Amino acid sequence: MLPDKAWQPAHFTRRVDAESDGDELIAFAREHFKVLKGFRAGEALDFTDWQKWLLRSLLERRKSDGKLRYRRALIGLPRKQGKSLMGSALAVYSMIAGEAGSEIYAVASDKDQARIIFGEAKQQILASPVLSGEARVLRDAIEMPRFGSVFRVLSSDFRGQAGLNPSLVLFDELWAQKSSDLFEQMVQGSGNRLEPLIVSITTAGYDLDTLAGQMYQYGKRVAAGEVDDASFGF
């Protein structure tokens, strides 16, 4: 399904197969997440049409083997468009529905930025009787013992990346990463996972000679069909 022309991205990788976990994630958020601020506070979370399209596209599954299509994805959004809310929903959903023993990480150039997606997830869990009954919420980690899963906060100054085995990584504001070291460690660490997914969600940067800039240029080439990389979502 193509996006509505009113909000169609300038560049995007097109769907190949119809199967996706997106609808499960959307239904999960509607059942367990709430609008926490504004005049709709307290209402069940119902993503907008473009957010639903994005989540369905991100979680596309290959018809050939049933596995998630993407291993890496770059999503560019303006500010105040719900990137933290979508990221937190994906993280909490993955703690329950993902691979057994899932390790989910919210990553950014500094810990305050990394805590934004994590903090949203923490608030949603504490506001849900069902989710709070499953979770143990700590300062920089959320554990769900029944599923053997954990959600942690990391920043670029973290030095223990080599021992990590991430199943889902949410890079917030990738443009602010001064080097690719942490990103590459996350990719390498996820190598033994069945369906690893590294998602970078960012507002616009200003320098193409950075990790975000390089991935942006690469994504445009993939979306245009100039590069054959079915595992990269843009």
C-alpha positions in Angstrom: 0.0 0.0 0.0 1.4 3.4 -1.0 1.3 6.4 1.3 -1.3 9.1 0.9 0.0 11.8 -1.4 -0.7 14.4 1.3 2.1 13.0 3.5 4.1 10.8 1.1 7.8 10.9 2.0 10.2 12.4 -0.5 12.1 9.1 -0.6 11.1 5.7 0.8 11.7 2.0 0.2 8.6 0.4 -1.2 6.9 -2.6 0.2 7.5 -6.0 -1.5 5.4 -8.3 0.5 2.0 -7.8 2.2 2.7 -9.5 5.5 3.8 -7.3 8.4 3.8 -7.2 12.2 2.7 -3.6 12.0 -1.0 -4.2 12.6 -0.1 -6.3 15.7 2.0 -3.4 17.0 -0.7 -0.9 16.3 -3.3 -3.1 18.1 -0.9 -3.6 21.0 -0.4 0.2 21.4 -4.2 0.8 21.2 -4.8 -1.7 24.0 -2.0 -0.9 26.4 -0.8 2.7 25.6 -2.6 5.9 26.5 -2.3 9.5 25.4 -0.5 11.0 28.3 -0.7 14.7 27.5 -3.0 17.3 26.0 -6.7 17.4 25.5 -6.9 13.7 24.6 -5.0 12.6 27.7 -6.3 9.3 29.0 -7.6 8.1 25.7 -6.3 4.9 24.1 -3.4 5.5 21.7 -4.5 5.3 18.1 -1.7 6.2 15.7 -2.4 8.5 12.7 -2.7 7.0 9.2 0.9 8.0 8.3 2.3 6.5 11.5 0.4 3.3 10.8 1.8 3.2 7.3 5.3 3.7 8.6 5.0 1.0 11.3 3.6 -1.5 8.8 6.4 -0.7 6.3 9.1 -1.0 9.0 7.9 -4.4 10.2 7.3 -6.0 6.8 8.0 -9.7 6.6 9.5 -11.6 3.7 7.1 -14.0 2.0 10.0 -16.3 1.2 10.9 -17.2 4.8 8.6 -15.2 7.0 11.4 -13.2 8.6 11.5 -9.4 9.1 12.7 -7.8 5.8 14.8 -5.1 7.4 17.9 -5.3 9.5 18.7 -1.6 9.4 16.3 1.3 8.9 16.7 5.1 8.8 13.6 7.2 9.5 13.7 11.0 9.1 11.0 13.0 10.8 10.4 16.7 11.8 10.2 17.5 15.5 7.0 16.9 17.4 5.8 14.1 15.1 5.6 11.3 17.6 9.0 9.6 17.0 9.5 8.9 20.7 6.0 7.5 21.1 6.4 5.2 18.1 9.8 4.1 19.3 8.6 3.4 22.8 5.6 1.3 21.5 8.0 -0.7 19.3 10.4 -1.3 22.2 7.7 -2.5 24.7 6.0 -4.6 22.0 9.3 -6.2 21.2 9.9 -7.1 24.8 6.8 -9.2 24.7 6.4 -10.4 21.1 10.0 -10.4 20.0 12.7 -13.2 20.2 13.0 -14.9 23.6 15.6 -13.1 25.7 15.3 -9.9 23.7 17.7 -7.1 24.4 16.3 -3.7 23.4 18.4 -0.5 23.6 17.6 3.2 23.3 20.8 4.8 22.1 21.8 8.4 21.6 24.8 10.7 21.7 24.1 11.4 25.4 22.1 9.7 28.0 19.5 12.5 28.4 18.6 12.1 24.8 18.6 8.3 25.0 16.2 8.5 28.0 13.5 10.3 25.9 12.2 7.1 24.2 13.0 5.1 27.3 11.2 7.5 29.6 8.1 7.4 27.3 8.1 3.6 27.6 8.5 3.8 31.3 5.5 6.1 31.7 3.3 4.0 29.5 4.2 0.8 31.4 3.5 2.4 34.8 0.2 3.7 33.5 -0.9 0.2 32.4 -2.0 -2.4 35.0 -1.2 -5.2 32.6 2.2 -4.0 31.6 3.3 -2.8 35.0 2.3 -6.3 36.3 4.9 -7.8 33.9 7.7 -5.3 34.3 10.4 -4.4 36.8 11.1 -0.7 36.2 14.6 0.6 37.1 16.3 3.9 36.5 18.0 2.9 33.2 16.4 -0.5 32.6 13.1 -2.2 32.3 13.0 -6.0 32.7 10.2 -8.4 31.9 11.2 -11.6 33.7 8.5 -13.8 32.1 9.8 -13.1 28.7 13.5 -12.8 29.7 13.6 -9.4 28.0 15.3 -6.2 28.9 15.2 -2.6 27.7 18.2 -0.4 28.5 19.5 3.1 27.9 22.9 3.6 26.3 24.9 6.6 25.1 28.1 7.1 23.1 30.3 7.2 26.2 29.3 3.6 27.1 32.4 1.4 26.9 30.9 -2.2 27.4 29.3 -2.6 24.0 31.3 -5.6 23.0 29.3 -7.9 25.4 25.9 -6.8 24.1 23.6 -9.0 22.1 20.9 -6.6 20.9 17.7 -7.7 19.1 16.3 -4.2 18.6 18.2 -0.9 18.8 16.6 2.5 18.6 19.1 5.2 17.7 17.6 8.6 18.6 18.8 11.7 16.7 21.4 9.8 14.7 22.7 13.1 13.2 24.3 13.9 16.6 26.5 10.8 16.6 30.1 12.0 16.2 31.4 8.7 15.0 30.1 5.3 13.8 31.7 3.3 16.5 28.6 2.7 18.7 26.4 2.0 15.7 28.9 -0.5 14.3 29.2 -2.2 17.7 25.4 -2.6 17.8 25.3 -4.1 14.3 28.1 -6.5 15.1 26.6 -7.5 18.5 23.2 -8.3 16.9 24.8 -10.7 14.4 23.6 -13.8 16.3 20.0 -12.7 16.6 17.3 -14.3 14.4 15.7 -11.0 13.4 17.9 -8.1 14.5 16.6 -4.6 13.7 18.6 -1.4 14.1 16.3 1.6 13.7 17.7 5.1 13.5 15.0 7.8 14.0 16.3 11.4 13.5 15.4 14.9 12.7 17.4 16.6 9.9 21.1 17.0 10.3 23.3 19.5 8.5 26.4 17.6 7.5 26.4 14.8 4.9 29.9 13.7 6.0 28.6 12.0 9.1 27.1 8.6 9.9 23.5 10.0 9.5 24.5 11.8 6.3 26.1 8.8 4.8 23.1 6.6 5.7 20.8 9.2 4.2 22.6 9.2 0.9 22.7 5.4 0.9 19.0 5.2 1.7 18.2 7.5 -1.3 20.1 5.2 -3.6 18.4 2.1 -2.2 15.0 3.8 -2.6 15.8 4.9 -6.1 16.8 1.3 -7.1 20.4 2.3 -7.7 21.6 -0.1 -4.9 20.1 -3.5 -4.3 19.8 -3.9 -0.5 16.4 -5.3 0.5 17.5 -5.3 4.1 17.8 -1.5 4.4 14.6 0.4 5.1 14.4 4.1 4.4 
